[in-house]
Amino acid sequence: MFSTEHTRNANQDYFQHFKFAYGLFSMSFVASLHFLAHGLTGGIYNAPKKYSLDNVTRFFSEQHGDLSHRKKS
């Protein structure tokens, strides 16, 4: 299986790491569109609760989670 030093340190294979990174990307992308719309409308537009700043921050914190399984560099 294809791996890099980074994926080995994360104890993931390439596809596990891709899935993780893609999940972060997709949440970031959609949330950023909602944040942009909110900013452009002067706060008239409010994002769905899933994409509120609190929920997006919580999502990243939960995805990052406990990193004790990672190897130290």
N, C-alpha and C positions, 0 to 999 in steps of 0.2 A: 504494500500500500504506500502511496506517495505521502511523504511527511517532510516537515521542515523542523529546524530546531525549535521554532516558535510553537508549532503544533505539538511537538513532543513535550515541551515545557508545560503546555496547557493540558496534557494528557488527553488529547483528542486526535482523531485521524483527520485527514483533509476534509472529508465531507461533513463530519460533525462540526468542525470549525467553520466551514463555509455556511452551514445552516445557522449557526450562532451569529456569525457576522452579518448574514443577510437579514436576520430578524432585527438586529439593531439598526441596520441601514433602513429597512422598510418603515420601522416605527419613527425613526428620525426624519425621514423624507416626508411622510404624511403629516407628522406633527409640525414640521417646519412650514408646510403649506398653510396649515391652520393658523400658526403664529403670524405668518405674513398677512393673511387675510384679516386677522384681528388688528394688526398694526396699521394696515392700509385704511381700514374703516374707522379708525379712531376708537376702537372698542365696541362698535355697534355689533359686529359679528363676534360671537363667542363660539369657540370650538366645542364639539361634543365632549362630554365629561372624560371619555377615554383619552382624549388628547389634551387635557388640561395640563398645565405646567406641573402640578403636584403629581398627577398620575404618570406622566412621562418620566419624571424624576424617579418615582417609585419603580417604574418598569425597569429603568436602567440599573437601579440599585439591586433589584431582585435578580436581574439577568447576570449582573456581575457577581453577586452573591459571595459565598465563602470561597476564597481562593486558596485555601489550605491544601487542596489537592495538587496545586501547581508546583512544579519543581522550581527550586531557587536557581537563579542564573549564576 
